């Protein structure tokens, strides 16, 4: 016996989940409770069970983790990330590869790239008195950071070519026509340059030529000699337990994985931050006050500011960029919440619903950064980047990047919403992320001079 769930035909459930996933999940949780079963993989496919209760999510992430498999669930990303990508690996291979990549994306690795992230954000030029599309601007900044901080490609001909090609690739894979092909392998047919899949293949080939050329150039000039601190250079110095470096294919696949997981997600998260700051001017004023009082331009000091961190975390709570953690397919029968799940059943820790539990978050739809100052939440109550040994390896970099970009832009600009905005209950899908459902624009009011902290604070907006 499975947890309860809608009795609609599988096709209608799938269409409901695709067309308005947050509304559908809200309705299911309200009607069936914190654990429910959907049929969204086809009428003859295994059931899909959603969980949002912290104890159950902890069991899925930890004590029961060896009962699940992942590869068959992540195959949709294979055409983009390649076979050697971290997200394609299982078992010991996944563990070893994750350990190899981790140093470049945490602690000292982050410290090395912080200054460059700030410099890229400082180079942003918003026209005073005019309006900007926030998501477009965040995507532009995020892509430049991918090129310089992750790929380590300096401004120039190769950088410009890659920027154009990557922009084309990301735009296409976020369109419904292209994204559906990743879920339906029979549509992945190269019938020439005129066919949709043929266009994707040729675009991928052009990108690969540029990436492999960059890797070959780095091989002839080792990163240590160049003094580079970008993530590609750090990965090239990494060695496994037998002293072997990553192959060119492994490097390429990890770079494309970081592009897929780090571009749209960071940009979408920042867009939500700016949306809420225009909705809650008292929060914006308090954030400016903290940054102004700190006065530091050191990236690590900026990233440690508690209210800045709380604002970014709360934005990722209210509207998480990914609605679910990586699905787990049962390979050995497991018991959870009194139910017996047989092999083949798909279990999904639902980030969206876990982040909206009133038992964990009073008034869960309200944007209240103080939640992250007053309590310490467990990784089974708050997990915007997934959890367990399959959590997003770039989560530290993504949050670090969000905080530095936000702090740097607040150093430079004052702004207001372009028009009166109402609180938006349901976001819109954009590829694998979720963003405000209407074009969200800001009107730029003022630019501050210099690169140091210079924040304007309306003290009337500050809470006592």
N, C-alpha and C positions, 0 to 999 in steps of 0.2 A: 504494500500500500504506500502511495506517495503522498506528500503534502497536497492540500487542496489547490485548485487553480481554475482558471476560466475554462469553460467547456466549448468555447468557440472553435470552429475548424482551424487546423494548423495554419492554413494560408491567411486567415483573417487575423490570427494572433501575430503572425510574422509582419503583416502589413501595418498593424497597430503599433508594433514595436519600432518599425522603421519610420513611420510617418510622424509619430509624436511619442518618443520613448519615455520621456519623463512623466507625461500625463498617464500613459499606460501603466508604468511602474507604480505611480502614486495610487491609481485606482485599484490595482491588484493588491497592494499592501493594505489599503483601507478595507478591502472586502475580505481578503483571505489571511491577513496577518503578516508577520515578519518573514515567514518562510512559505513559498508557494511554488507551484510547478507550472511551467509553460511548455507548449509544443511549438517551437519556433524553428526547428531544423528540418521540418518536413513531416508529413503524417506518419511515415514509417521509420523515422529517426528516433534516437533516444530522447527521453524527457530531459528538460533543462530546469534545474531547481535553483531558485534565487534565495540567498540568505542575507540578513542584515543584523542579526543578533550577535553581539560581541563574542559570547562564549563559543558559538558555532563557527564564527569566522576564525577565532583563535585555533580551534581544532583543525580547520581546513589548512590554515597556514603552517601549523606546527605538528601536533601529535599525529595527525592522519596524513601528513604530506607524502609519505612514501607509498600511499595507496593510489596516487594519481599519476596521470601522464599529461603532457602538454603539446607535444609536437603536432598532433593531428588537429589541434585547435588553432595553432599559429601559422598553419600552412598558407593562409591567405596573404601573408606578407612576404613569402618566399621570392616572388618575382622581383620585388624591389630590394630586399635586404640580402638575398643570396643564401646559399646553403650553410655558410660558415658563421652566420650571424649568431650572436649569443641567444637570441630569442628562439632559435631553431634547435638548440641543444637540449639534451636530456641527461639526467643522472650525473655521473662523475665528470663527463665531458662538459656539462653546463657549469658544474662547481669549479672545475679547474680554470675554465675560460673566464668565469666571473672574477676569480681571484687574480687573474692576470690583468684584467681591465680595471679593477677597482682603484688602484693607486692613482691613476691618471684623472679620476673623476671625484676624488675626495681629498679633504684636508690640504696637504701641500700642493697637490695638483690644482685645487681651486684657488689657493692663494696666488699661485703663479699667474693665473689668467685673469684675476680680478681687475687689475689695472687696465688691461686691454678692453674688458667689457665696459668699464666706465668711459674710456676714451671713445669707443664706438658710439655709446649713448650720447656723449657730449658733442659728437660731430653732427647729431641730428639738428636739422634746421627747420623749425616750424614758423610759417609766416605770421607775423604779428597782425592781429585784427581779422585774420581769415580763419576759416574752419578747416579742420583736418579729420579724416576718417581714422579713428583710433586703431581699428584692427589692421588696416593697411600699413599704418606707421609701425605698429608693433611687429608685424610680419617682416617689414623691411629691416628693422633693427635686428630681429632674431636671425634672419638669414645672413646678415653681415657677420654676426657673431659666430654662426656655424662655419662660415668660410674662413675667418681669421683665427678664432679661438679653438675650434674643433679641427678643421682641416688644415689650418696653419698656412693658408694660401694668402700671400701678401697682395695688396692692390696692384693690378697690372692686367695684361692681356688674358692670361689664363684665368685669373680671378673673375674678370668681366664675363668671359665666355661661360664659366661655370655658373655664375650668378644668373645669367639669362636662362641657361638650360635647366637649372634647378627650379627656378621660378616657374618655367613652363611645366616641368614635371609635377611639382606640388599643386599647381592649379588644376592640372588634368586629373590627378588621382583624387582630388577633392570633389570633382564633378560627379553627378550620379551616373552618367554614361560610363565613365572609366572605373569608378569604384565598384560597380556591380560586377565587372569582369574579374576582379580579384576573388570574389566569392563564388564565381561560377567557372571552373576550369574549362568546360567545353567552349566558352566564349574566347578563350586565350588562343586564338588562331591568327598566325601571321600570314595574311593574304596579300601582303604588299604594303608599300608606304601609305596607300590610301585607306587601309583598314584601321580601325581604332587600336587594336592590339599591335598591329604593325608599326603604328606611330609611336606607341609606348616603347616597343623594343628598340627602335632606331634612336629614340631620345635617350634611352638608358645606355646604349652603346656609345653615344657621343660623350655622355657624362663619364662613363668608365674609362674612355681613352684619356680624358683629362686627369682623372684621379690616378690612373696607373702611371701617367707621365710624371705627375707630382711625386708619387712614391719612388719611382726610379731615380728621380733627381735627388731625393732625400737619401737614397741608398748610397749615391756617389758622394754625398756630403753629409755624413752622419750628424744627427741632431746635436750631439754634445759639442761638436766642433762649431756648429752654428749658434750655439747658446739658445736654442729655441725652447719655448715653454708651452707651445700649443699641444693639444691632446694627441694629434697624430705623431708628433715627435716623441712624446712620452710613451706612446704605444710601441713605437719602433725600438725603444730601448728596453722594453719589457722582455723577460725571459721566463720560460716555463721551468718546471722542476728539473728538466734535463738540460737546461741552458739553451733551449732553442727559441729563436724569435718568432713572431707572427709572420706568416707568409703574406705575399702581396694580396692574395685573394682574401685572406682573413682580415687584413687591414681595410681593404675596400668594403667588405661586408659590415664591419663594425662602424665605419664612417657612415654608411648609408642607414644603418640602424639608428645611430645617434641623430641623423638628419630627420628620419621619420618620427622618432619619439621626442625630439627636442625642439623642432621648429614651430609647428602649429600649436603645440601644447603650451609652450612658454608665451607665445604671442596671445593666445586665447585667454590664458590666466591673467596676463597684464591688462587685457581689454576689460575683463570683469573688475579688476581692481579700480581702474579709472571710472568705470560705470558707477561703482559704489561710492567712490569719493565725490562724484558729482551729486549723488543722491543724499549723502550724509556730510554736509559741509563741516559739521563739528568734528567729525573724524579726520577730515583733511586738515583742519586747523591744528588738531592735536598732533597729527603726524608731522606737520611742518614744525611745530614747536619742538618735538623731540629731536628732529634732525638739526634744527638751528642751535639747540642747546648743546648738542654733541660737537658740532663745528668741525668734525673730522672729514677729510676726503680719502682716508685710507680705506680701501675696499673691505678689509676684514673687520674694521671697526664699524663701518656702515652696516655691514651684514649682521652684526651682533645687536643692533638696536632692537629692543624688545617690542615696541609698538609697531615698528616697520615689519618685523617678522609676523606679529599677530595679524596685521592687516592682510598681508599676503596669504597667510594660512586660512584666514576666515573666508577670503574670496574663493579659495580652492575647496572650502567646505560647502558653502552655499551652492555654488555651481561648479562641481568637479568637472574637469576637462574630459575625463573618461568616466563613464557611468558605472563601469564594472571593473573588477580586478580580473586578471587572466583566468579564463575558465579552466576548471580541472575536470578531466575525464576519469571516472572511476575505473581502475584496472583490477582492483581486488575489492570484493564486497565490503562495504563499510556501514556502520551504524552511527547515526547522528540524529539527535533530537527525537529518539525513539523510532525513527524510520530506518529501514534497511535499504540501502542503495546498491543495486547490483552493478556488475561491470558494464561499462558503456554509458551509464548515466552521467550527465554533465552537471557539475556543481559550480555555482557562480557566486562569489562574495560580491554583493552589490554596494559599491561605494556610495552611489547616490542615496539609497535608502538608509544605509548605516549613518550617513552624515545628517540625516533628517529625523533621527529617532528623538522624540520629545523626552524620553527617559534619559538620554545622554545630553541633549542640547535643548534646554527650555526655549520655547519660541524659536523653533529651528529655522524658520524661513527669514528671521530677522538677521541683519548683518551686524554682528556684535563682536568686534575683535577682542574685547576684554575676556572672552571665553578662554583665550590662549594665554592670558596673563594670570588668571585666577585658578585654573586647574591644569593638571597634567593628564592629558588624554592618552590612553593606551593605543598601540598600533593596530588594535582591532576595533577601535571606535573611530579613529581618524587615520585614513590610509589613502590619500589622494593619488598616490603613485603605486597602488597595489601593495602586496605584502608577502611575507614569507620569503623563501629563497627565490621567488620569481618577481619580487618587487623591481620597479624600474631602476636600472643601474645608474641612470643619469638624474635621479631625483634630487640629490644634493646640489648638483650643478644647476638644475632647473630653478630651484628655490633661490639659490645664491644669485643667479642671473636675474630673476624677477626683482629681487630686493635692490640690487645695484642699479638696474635700469630705472626703476621707479624713483629711487633716491636721487639719481643723477638728473632725471628730467624735472623733478620737483625743485632741484637747485636752479634750473635754468628758466622755468616757465611758470606763469600763472595762467589759469584757464577756467572756463565755465562750460556747462553743457550748452550745445548749440540751440536747443529748444527744450521746453518742459518735457521731462521724461517721467513716465509712470513706472512703478516697480513692475518688473517683468517676471511673471511666474514661470513661464516655460521658455527655455532657450531654443535656439535653432541648431540643427546639425550642420557641421562643416567638415566633411570627411570623417576623421576619427575623433574630432573634437566638437564641443558645443559652445556657442557664442551667443551674444545678445541677438534676438531675432529681427531687429531692425538696424539699418545703418546707424551706427553710434558715432556721433561727431562731437568734437570739442571746438570751441572758439578760443583762440589763443589771445590772451589779454596783454601779456607783458613778458619780456625776456630779461633775466637778471644778467648782469655783467660778471665776468671772471669765472673761474672754475671752482672757487671755494664755496662753502655753504653760505647761502644767502636766501633765507626763506621769509616770506611775508606772512604774518600771523594776525588774523582778526581775533583779538582776545575775547570779544563778545561771544564768539562761537565756542569758546573752550568751556568745558564743564567744570564746575567748581570742584 
